[in-house]
Amino acid sequence: MKDNKITAYVLNNTYISLEPASSHRQWMDKTNEKFAYKCLPLAIANSMGWVMRSPIGFTATYSEGNLPNSISIQLDEDSKSEHYQNYVHSHFGEAVLTFQIPYLFKTSPNIQLLVTGPTNEFKDGITPLSGLVETDWASFTFTMNWKFTRENHSVRFNRGDVICTIIPTNLNDMLSIIPEMEFIEEDADFKKLYEHWGTERTAVLKKLKEGIRTPFQRDYALGRHITGEPSETHHFKKIRMPPFSPPKDVAKGNKVLLK
């Protein structure tokens, strides 16, 4: 079995929360009867990778222009600690807010990290930027960046908000994929399955428009075809990433955990 390993080297004797991503989202909790969770692809995507949570609360305000000082940052009173002095700042300009990540990541050969924002989570007026880092060789750190999308706007980051998600990927595997396009008629059996599903889906949507409560098709959630036959490959009903173990000497009091 190939050794797929990721190591987060702690820098400057401090580290922030780094934990498996959760399938739960506040906006999904607020949907009617938590209906959003019935979308399994959504919940699985939410659970991919590990997230870093902000150890501080602050408000960032973008005025206008492309200079670094176009963004001002006001830390909460309980966040004005020496540990947080360089945690969040604006030095790139271009309406970009930057989070300093106190880790140097190292992954197994051919494993890279997609660095992005919280999946299926939103902040009004600002959006996370995504980057792909070759952590299988690079001895360099990276930052997490968010870009304001509106001038004269303030954004609130509470303590505990997710500011970064890291997701392992394999570029070699991705680039070796052979993409092709065909008419559905070329695969008669697959077409029959699709048409069978489509007929039932149309009926369900019609009833919904008429205000008739009806259960959605659950074949995908159960990992089976519309005919009842199971999927040919492994079906994930949920995932949970393994947790990172803390540095060995944290228990000895030699490191500081920023919560």
Summary of the structure (lengths in Angstrom):
residues: 259
radius of gyration: 22.5
end to end distance: 35.8
largest distance: 65.9
contacts: 639
relative contact order: 0.19
helix: 24%
strand: 28%
